[in-house]
């Protein structure tokens, strides 16, 4: 992918691209396929400024992909998720990546609530809404809006499992629950209520089930204590069930 992009660029553009890639963590290259990497790279070279929001139907079959590249900021995950929820789109897959120098490279696979990809007009609406969210200086206050789970035949409870993580200043956990409208926004609000920083995440929707992986830290940039883990687990189980 790198060589494919470089062949189409001038020397100056190649330097801009090299600076962009230098700040990207290895997980960014692992989680994105060559086509996505080329898409991001060419868009950044064309307009190398942040925030950058890309919205396209070309890279996810039957759905719409959103890529957000910006500097990290308070409540970012919850603000993006809430913006998408307010625009009535369904998030099927998401990956949250934060580099060591606090740059965010987030991707979301979304559809309309009826499962269709977004029209050009809707893509433009989402782009404008996200740019406004990312550039707004106002602190947003969030309220939990509990959406009823529509899968009445399933009584599977939400489950959470903490994982052993290689980074001593981070806490990783898996979350299993039923999909519902506004789920990621709801989880983001809970993180904010507990003053947790989201470092990394991978959200996967399989049918009506959601399997999420999160890496968080406390406001002191440290792993969660046993007491904080217990509080987080209880809060998620109470709210999501």
VOBA-1610 file (N, C-alpha, C; in pm, whole numbers, padded with zeros to 5 digits, always signed):
BEGIN
Unk+00083-00119+00000Unk+00000+00000+00000Unk+00087+00125+00000Unk+00195+00121+00078Unk+00283+00238+00086Unk+00344+00268-00050Unk+00396+00165-00119Unk+00459+00187-00247Unk+00357+00232-00351Unk+00236+00179-00341Unk+00131+00216-00435Unk+00099+00364-00424Unk+00094+00416-00301Unk+00065+00556-00281Unk+00181+00643-00326Unk+00302+00606-00290Unk+00419+00687-00320Unk+00439+00708-00470Unk+00406+00609-00550Unk+00424+00619-00694Unk+00342+00733-00753Unk+00231+00769-00689Unk+00141+00870-00743Unk+00166+01009-00685Unk+00271+01024-00602Unk+00291+01149-00530Unk+00421+01218-00569Unk+00421+01350-00553Unk+00543+01427-00571Unk+00631+01410-00449Unk+00754+01461-00456Unk+00847+01451-00344Unk+00791+01522-00221Unk+00730+01638-00241Unk+00672+01713-00129Unk+00556+01636-00066Unk+00473+01577-00150Unk+00360+01500-00099Unk+00407+01375-00026Unk+00515+01314-00075Unk+00570+01196-00008Unk+00619+01231+00132Unk+00674+01351+00149Unk+00720+01393+00282Unk+00602+01415+00375Unk+00495+01475+00322Unk+00373+01493+00403Unk+00319+01358+00447Unk+00319+01262+00354Unk+00270+01129+00385Unk+00359+01059+00487Unk+00490+01076+00472Unk+00584+01014+00566Unk+00561+01067+00707Unk+00533+01196+00719Unk+00505+01256+00851Unk+00375+01200+00909Unk+00276+01179+00823Unk+00149+01122+00867Unk+00168+00980+00918Unk+00234+00896+00839Unk+00254+00757+00876Unk+00345+00742+00998Unk+00438+00834+01016Unk+00530+00826+01129Unk+00456+00832+01262Unk+00345+00905+01265Unk+00267+00922+01388Unk+00166+00809+01410Unk+00150+00721+01311Unk+00051+00614+01322Unk+00110+00494+01395Unk+00042+00441+01496Unk+00092+00321+01565Unk+00081+00199+01476Unk+00153+00095+01509Unk+00152-00027+01429Unk+00012-00088+01419Unk-00069-00072+01525Unk-00204-00128+01523Unk-00289-00068+01411Unk-00259+00056+01372Unk-00332+00120+01263Unk-00310+00045+01132Unk-00186+00004+01106Unk-00154-00067+00982Unk-00205-00211+00985Unk-00213-00269+01105Unk-00262-00406+01118Unk-00413-00411+01097Unk-00484-00315+01151Unk-00630-00319+01151Unk-00694-00270+01022Unk-00617-00201+00937Unk-00672-00150+00811Unk-00609-00223+00693Unk-00691-00255+00595Unk-00639-00324+00477Unk-00573-00223+00382Unk-00499-00269+00282Unk-00428-00177+00191Unk-00520-00074+00125Unk-00639-00115+00086Unk-00732-00022+00022Unk-00769+00093+00116Unk-00795+00060+00241Unk-00828+00164+00339Unk-00709+00255+00365Unk-00589+00197+00375Unk-00469+00277+00399Unk-00445+00377+00286Unk-00467+00333+00162Unk-00451+00422+00047Unk-00555+00533+00052Unk-00678+00498+00083Unk-00787+00596+00095Unk-00750+00705+00195Unk-00708+00665+00315Unk-00671+00762+00418Unk-00553+00847+00374Unk-00452+00782+00317Unk-00328+00852+00282Unk-00351+00958+00174Unk-00422+00922+00069Unk-00445+01016-00040Unk-00530+01134+00007Unk-00627+01108+00094Unk-00710+01216+00147Unk-00627+01311+00233Unk-00536+01256+00314Unk-00454+01340+00401Unk-00356+01423+00319Unk-00294+01362+00218Unk-00199+01436+00134Unk-00269+01550+00061Unk-00393+01525+00020Unk-00469+01628-00050Unk-00502+01745+00042Unk-00530+01714+00169Unk-00565+01819+00265Unk-00509+01782+00402Unk-00379+01811+00424Unk-00312+01767+00547Unk-00340+01855+00667Unk-00463+01849+00715Unk-00499+01924+00834Unk-00602+01846+00915Unk-00603+01872+01045Unk-00695+01804+01135Unk-00799+01902+01187Unk-00919+01853+01218Unk-00964+01713+01207Unk-00992+01674+01062Unk-00976+01546+01035Unk-01008+01490+00904Unk-01119+01386+00921Unk-01225+01402+00846Unk-01337+01307+00849Unk-01364+01261+00707Unk-01361+01130+00685Unk-01391+01072+00555Unk-01516+00984+00568Unk-01605+00994+00472Unk-01728+00914+00473Unk-01749+00859+00332Unk-01753+00727+00318Unk-01761+00668+00184Unk-01834+00534+00186Unk-01895+00501+00072Unk-01958+00370+00052Unk-01869+00275-00027Unk-01748+00317-00061Unk-01663+00240-00151Unk-01585+00128-00082Unk-01572+00135+00049Unk-01475+00048+00115Unk-01536-00054+00209Unk-01668-00056+00218Unk-01736-00156+00300Unk-01861-00200+00226Unk-01863-00321+00182Unk-01971-00369+00095Unk-02107-00360+00163Unk-02199-00284+00102Unk-02334-00273+00154Unk-02348-00183+00275Unk-02241-00112+00312Unk-02245-00025+00429Unk-02161+00100+00402Unk-02157+00188+00498Unk-02082+00313+00486Unk-01970+00313+00589Unk-01850+00352+00545Unk-01737+00358+00637Unk-01702+00503+00669Unk-01675+00527+00795Unk-01636+00660+00842Unk-01497+00650+00904Unk-01408+00741+00865Unk-01274+00747+00924Unk-01255+00884+00987Unk-01213+00886+01113Unk-01193+01011+01187Unk-01048+01017+01233Unk-00978+01122+01194Unk-00840+01144+01237Unk-00832+01283+01298Unk-00796+01289+01424Unk-00792+01417+01494Unk-00705+01404+01619Unk-00685+01514+01687Unk-00618+01511+01816Unk-00718+01462+01920Unk-00668+01385+02015Unk-00756+01334+02120Unk-00808+01451+02203Unk-00927+01434+02256Unk-00990+01539+02336Unk-01087+01476+02434Unk-01122+01548+02539Unk-01213+01491+02640Unk-01346+01447+02580Unk-01394+01334+02625Unk-01526+01281+02587Unk-01538+01249+02438Unk-01425+01230+02370Unk-01429+01216+02224Unk-01513+01096+02180Unk-01488+00980+02240Unk-01560+00860+02202Unk-01711+00878+02220Unk-01750+00931+02335Unk-01893+00951+02362Unk-01953+01055+02269Unk-01877+01159+02237Unk-01929+01265+02150Unk-01951+01214+02008Unk-01855+01136+01957Unk-01872+01080+01823Unk-01989+00983+01820Unk-01993+00893+01919Unk-02100+00793+01923Unk-02237+00860+01938Unk-02243+00964+02020Unk-02370+01034+02040Unk-02413+01107+01912Unk-02317+01166+01842Unk-02348+01235+01717Unk-02406+01138+01615Unk-02346+01021+01602Unk-02396+00921+01508Unk-02533+00870+01551Unk-02552+00853+01682Unk-02682+00807+01733Unk-02790+00911+01705Unk-02758+01039+01724Unk-02855+01146+01698Unk-02892+01155+01551Unk-02798+01115+01465Unk-02825+01116+01321Unk-02894+00987+01275Unk-02931+00903+01371Unk-03009+00783+01344Unk-02939+00687+01247Unk-02811+00662+01274Unk-02740+00558+01200Unk-02704+00447+01296Unk-02693+00326+01244Unk-02660+00210+01325Unk-02511+00178+01309Unk-02438+00167+01420Unk-02295+00136+01417Unk-02279-00016+01428Unk-02223-00077+01326Unk-02206-00223+01323Unk-02066-00266+01364Unk-01970-00180+01340Unk-01832-00215+01371Unk-01755-00085+01396Unk-01663-00088+01488Unk-01583+00031+01517Unk-01448-00010+01570Unk-01347+00067+01537Unk-01216+00046+01595Unk-01158+00182+01636Unk-01119+00190+01761Unk-01068+00313+01819Unk-00919+00297+01843Unk-00839+00382+01783Unk-00694+00375+01798Unk-00641+00511+01840Unk-00563+00515+01946Unk-00500+00638+01993Unk-00349+00617+01996Unk-00276+00705+01928Unk-00131+00692+01922Unk-00068+00746+02050Unk+00060+00721+02066Unk+00130+00766+02185Unk+00137+00918+02195Unk+00127+00987+02082Unk+00127+01134+02086Unk-00015+01190+02076Unk-00111+01110+02123Unk-00251+01153+02139Unk-00319+01192+02008Unk-00290+01117+01904Unk-00365+01132+01780Unk-00460+01014+01765Unk-00580+01043+01722Unk-00686+00943+01713Unk-00706+00903+01567Unk-00720+00771+01545Unk-00748+00717+01412Unk-00863+00617+01428Unk-00985+00666+01417Unk-01104+00586+01446Unk-01179+00552+01318Unk-01231+00430+01312Unk-01311+00388+01197Unk-01443+00330+01244Unk-01548+00358+01169Unk-01682+00309+01202Unk-01748+00256+01075Unk-01811+00140+01086Unk-01893+00087+00978Unk-02039+00109+01019Unk-02113+00183+00938Unk-02250+00221+00976Unk-02347+00195+00862Unk-02473+00190+00897Unk-02582+00185+00800Unk-02697+00269+00852Unk-02796+00287+00766Unk-02922+00342+00814Unk-02985+00239+00907Unk-03085+00278+00983Unk-03149+00187+01077Unk-03214+00068+01005Unk-03245+00087+00876Unk-03305-00023+00799Unk-03200-00113+00734Unk-03072-00088+00764Unk-02966-00173+00712Unk-02906-00129+00580Unk-02954-00019+00523Unk-02904+00029+00395Unk-02785+00122+00413Unk-02697+00127+00312Unk-02587+00222+00316Unk-02640+00364+00304Unk-02561+00462+00344Unk-02605+00601+00346Unk-02601+00662+00206Unk-02700+00743+00175Unk-02703+00814+00048Unk-02599+00927+00051Unk-02572+00986-00065Unk-02475+01096-00071Unk-02517+01211+00020Unk-02646+01244+00020Unk-02694+01352+00107Unk-02671+01318+00254Unk-02698+01196+00292Unk-02680+01154+00431Unk-02532+01151+00468Unk-02446+01110+00374Unk-02302+01110+00401Unk-02252+01251+00426Unk-02303+01345+00350Unk-02263+01485+00370Unk-02313+01537+00505Unk-02433+01495+00544Unk-02486+01534+00675Unk-02399+01481+00789Unk-02361+01354+00778Unk-02277+01293+00882Unk-02141+01361+00887Unk-02083+01389+00771Unk-01953+01457+00766Unk-01960+01592+00836Unk-02060+01671+00802Unk-02074+01804+00862Unk-02097+01795+01013Unk-02179+01700+01055Unk-02210+01685+01197Unk-02085+01646+01276Unk-02004+01555+01221Unk-01883+01512+01291Unk-01779+01623+01296Unk-01762+01698+01187Unk-01669+01811+01189Unk-01711+01912+01295Unk-01841+01939+01304Unk-01890+02032+01405Unk-01862+01979+01545Unk-01883+01850+01565Unk-01857+01789+01696Unk-01709+01799+01734Unk-01622+01775+01638Unk-01478+01771+01665Unk-01418+01909+01683Unk-01482+02010+01628Unk-01427+02145+01636Unk-01499+02233+01737Unk-01603+02182+01798Unk-01678+02260+01895Unk-01599+02274+02025Unk-01590+02397+02075Unk-01519+02422+02201Unk-01608+02398+02321Unk-01737+02381+02296Unk-01831+02363+02406Unk-01820+02223+02464Unk-01827+02213+02596Unk-01830+02083+02662Unk-01972+02030+02659Unk-01987+01913+02606Unk-02120+01854+02592Unk-02158+01777+02717Unk-02280+01796+02762Unk-02330+01716+02874Unk-02415+01604+02817Unk-02391+01484+02866Unk-02460+01367+02814Unk-02556+01311+02918Unk-02664+01259+02869Unk-02759+01188+02954Unk-02777+01048+02899Unk-02782+00952+02989Unk-02808+00816+02945Unk-02952+00804+02899Unk-02968+00755+02778Unk-03101+00730+02724Unk-03114+00581+02701Unk-03177+00514+02794Unk-03187+00369+02785Unk-03284+00328+02676Unk-03231+00258+02576Unk-03315+00208+02468Unk-03354+00065+02498Unk-03481+00032+02484Unk-03521-00106+02511Unk-03457-00202+02413Unk-03413-00317+02463Unk-03360-00421+02377Unk-03477-00491+02310Unk-03473-00498+02177Unk-03588-00548+02102Unk-03585-00698+02081Unk-03489-00766+02143Unk-03476-00909+02123Unk-03543-00982+02240Unk-03675-00982+02239Unk-03748-01033+02354Unk-03725-01179+02383Unk-03689-01257+02280Unk-03674-01400+02301Unk-03541-01435+02366Unk-03452-01337+02376Unk-03320-01363+02434Unk-03310-01298+02571Unk-03264-01372+02670Unk-03251-01321+02806Unk-03104-01321+02850Unk-03015-01331+02751Unk-02873-01337+02784Unk-02829-01207+02850Unk-02769-01215+02966Unk-02727-01096+03037Unk-02596-01043+02980Unk-02570-00918+03008Unk-02443-00857+02973Unk-02332-00922+03054Unk-02219-00948+02988Unk-02105-01009+03056Unk-01981-00924+03034Unk-01896-00917+03135Unk-01772-00840+03125Unk-01657-00923+03181Unk-01545-00923+03110Unk-01430-01000+03154Unk-01303-00915+03140Unk-01233-00894+03250Unk-01108-00820+03246Unk-00996-00911+03197Unk-00903-00853+03122Unk-00795-00929+03061Unk-00660-00885+03116Unk-00566-00977+03114Unk-00429-00943+03149Unk-00369-00864+03034Unk-00317-00747+03063Unk-00266-00659+02958Unk-00119-00631+02979Unk-00046-00616+02869Unk+00099-00598+02878Unk+00138-00461+02929Unk+00050-00361+02914Unk+00083-00226+02957Unk+00041-00206+03102Unk+00136-00173+03190Unk+00104-00160+03332Unk+00012-00043+03366Unk+00001+00054+03275Unk-00081+00172+03304Unk-00217+00167+03234Unk-00255+00047+03188Unk-00382+00033+03117Unk-00459-00089+03168Unk-00590-00086+03146Unk-00677-00199+03181Unk-00757-00238+03058Unk-00752-00366+03023Unk-00825-00417+02907Unk-00940-00506+02953Unk-01053-00499+02882Unk-01164-00587+02916Unk-01250-00613+02794Unk-01321-00726+02799Unk-01416-00763+02694Unk-01557-00745+02748Unk-01646-00699+02661Unk-01785-00676+02698Unk-01874-00746+02597Unk-01966-00826+02646Unk-02061-00898+02561Unk-02202-00854+02599Unk-02279-00809+02502Unk-02415-00764+02532Unk-02499-00772+02405Unk-02626-00738+02415Unk-02715-00736+02300Unk-02711-00598+02235Unk-02716-00596+02103Unk-02713-00470+02029Unk-02842-00393+02054Unk-02829-00262+02048Unk-02946-00175+02062Unk-02909-00037+02010Unk-03008+00044+01983Unk-02983+00179+01933Unk-02910+00262+02040Unk-02803+00330+02000Unk-02732+00419+02091Unk-02641+00349+02190Unk-02607+00221+02165Unk-02528+00144+02261Unk-02391+00206+02287Unk-02317+00241+02181Unk-02184+00296+02201Unk-02188+00431+02271Unk-02288+00511+02240Unk-02303+00639+02309Unk-02327+00615+02458Unk-02408+00514+02489Unk-02436+00480+02629Unk-02310+00436+02702Unk-02228+00352+02636Unk-02103+00308+02697Unk-02008+00426+02716Unk-02004+00515+02616Unk-01918+00633+02626Unk-01956+00722+02743Unk-02086+00738+02766Unk-02131+00818+02879Unk-02084+00756+03011Unk-02090+00624+03020Unk-02046+00556+03143Unk-01897+00578+03165Unk-01818+00570+03060Unk-01675+00599+03073Unk-01653+00741+03127Unk-01730+00836+03076Unk-01716+00974+03121Unk-01758+00990+03267Unk-01864+00923+03306Unk-01911+00932+03444Unk-01806+00881+03542Unk-01729+00781+03498Unk-01627+00722+03584Unk-01489+00783+03560Unk-01483+00888+03476Unk-01358+00960+03446Unk-01252+00867+03390Unk-01291+00783+03295Unk-01199+00690+03230Unk-01159+00743+03093Unk-01033+00722+03056Unk-00985+00758+02923Unk-00984+00633+02836Unk-01048+00642+02719Unk-01049+00530+02625Unk-00925+00538+02537Unk-00843+00435+02538Unk-00719+00432+02462Unk-00734+00352+02334Unk-00805+00242+02343Unk-00817+00153+02230Unk-00948+00077+02240Unk-01004+00040+02126Unk-01129-00036+02129Unk-01150-00106+01996Unk-01219-00217+02002Unk-01263-00289+01881Unk-01403-00338+01907Unk-01498-00286+01831Unk-01639-00320+01850Unk-01685-00404+01732Unk-01743-00518+01760Unk-01790-00608+01654Unk-01934-00648+01682Unk-02020-00632+01582Unk-02159-00674+01593Unk-02178-00802+01512Unk-02225-00907+01579Unk-02251-01035+01514Unk-02399-01066+01533Unk-02475-01039+01428Unk-02620-01057+01440Unk-02676-00959+01541Unk-02734-01011+01647Unk-02791-00924+01750Unk-02699-00913+01871Unk-02582-00975+01865Unk-02488-00969+01976Unk-02374-00872+01945Unk-02324-00807+02046Unk-02210-00717+02034Unk-02097-00771+02119Unk-01980-00783+02058Unk-01860-00828+02129Unk-01758-00715+02122Unk-01731-00652+02234Unk-01648-00534+02239Unk-01519-00560+02317Unk-01413-00493+02273Unk-01285-00498+02343Unk-01243-00355+02370Unk-01213-00324+02495Unk-01176-00187+02533Unk-01046-00188+02611Unk-00968-00082+02593Unk-00851-00055+02675Unk-00868+00085+02733Unk-00869+00096+02864Unk-00893+00223+02930Unk-00785+00249+03034Unk-00782+00373+03081Unk-00695+00408+03192Unk-00767+00511+03278Unk-00716+00533+03397Unk-00775+00632+03487Unk-00726+00771+03449Unk-00780+00872+03513Unk-00737+01009+03485Unk-00591+01031+03525Unk-00538+00945+03611Unk-00397+00956+03650Unk-00307+00878+03553Unk-00364+00836+03438Unk-00291+00759+03338Unk-00234+00631+03397Unk-00316+00562+03473Unk-00274+00437+03534Unk-00383+00332+03515Unk-00345+00206+03538Unk-00443+00098+03529Unk-00547+00114+03640Unk-00663+00055+03620Unk-00769+00067+03720Unk-00736-00019+03841Unk-00770+00033+03957Unk-00756-00046+04079Unk-00867-00150+04083Unk-00857-00244+04176Unk-00962-00345+04190Unk-01096-00279+04221Unk-01092-00173+04301Unk-01215-00102+04335Unk-01275-00035+04211Unk-01191+00026+04128Unk-01240+00090+04007Unk-01292-00012+03906Unk-01227-00128+03898Unk-01276-00235+03811Unk-01416-00279+03854Unk-01432-00298+03983Unk-01561-00343+04036Unk-01669-00240+04007Unk-01634-00111+04021Unk-01731-00004+03995Unk-01769-00001+03848Unk-01669-00014+03759Unk-01696-00014+03616Unk-01784-00132+03577Unk-01751-00248+03627Unk-01828-00368+03592Unk-01971-00354+03639Unk-01992-00309+03761Unk-02127-00298+03814Unk-02208-00194+03737Unk-02142-00083+03702Unk-02211+00023+03630Unk-02256-00025+03491Unk-02167-00095+03420Unk-02202-00145+03287Unk-02312-00250+03295Unk-02302-00341+03390Unk-02405-00445+03403Unk-02540-00385+03438Unk-02540-00287+03530Unk-02665-00224+03572Unk-02731-00148+03456Unk-02650-00072+03383Unk-02705+00015+03278Unk-02744-00065+03153Unk-02661-00161+03114Unk-02685-00231+02989Unk-02786-00343+03001Unk-02809-00393+03122Unk-02913-00494+03140Unk-03048-00430+03171
//
